[in-house]
Amino acid sequence: MQDNTEDHLIELLEDSIKWGKYNQKQMQDIAEDHLIEMLQDHLDSEQAELDE
């Protein structure tokens, strides 16, 4: 019984680590997309000023 409980706890811990890494990757992707969008908006604004 003890081994089964320990195995279950280890499995839960490993799943938690995987979930945490997945969430971290998702947040990083969102942040990168947002940064790219902000930079593109800035470049578009700068280009519009140059075109005037």
N, C-alpha and C positions, 0 to 999 in steps of 0.2 A: 504493500500500500504506500509506503514511504517513497519508494522509487517512482511509482506512478504519479504521485503528487509533485515530486521534484521535476519529473519529465514534463508534466503539464505546466508548471511554473516557468521552466526554461522555454517551452514552446510559446507561452504567452509573452515572455520577455523578448524573444526573437521576433515575434509578430509585431510587438510594439516598436522595436527598433526599425523594422522594415517600414511600418506605417509612418514613423517619424521621418525617415529618409525620403519617403514618397511625398509627404507634406512639404518638407523643406524644398524638394525639387520643384513642386508645383508653385510654391511661393516665389522661388527664384525665377522661374519662367515668367510669372506674372510681372515681377519687378523689372525683368529685362524687357518685356514687351512694352511696359509703361515708359521705361527710359527711352527706348527706341522711338516711341510715339512722341515723347516730349522733344527729343532731339530733332526729329523730322519737322515738327511744328516750328521749332526755333529756326531751322534752316530755311523753311518755307517763308517765314517772316523776314529773315535776313535777305533772301532772294527778292522778295517783293519790294523791300526798301531799295535794293540795288537797281531794280527794274524801273523805278519811278524817275 
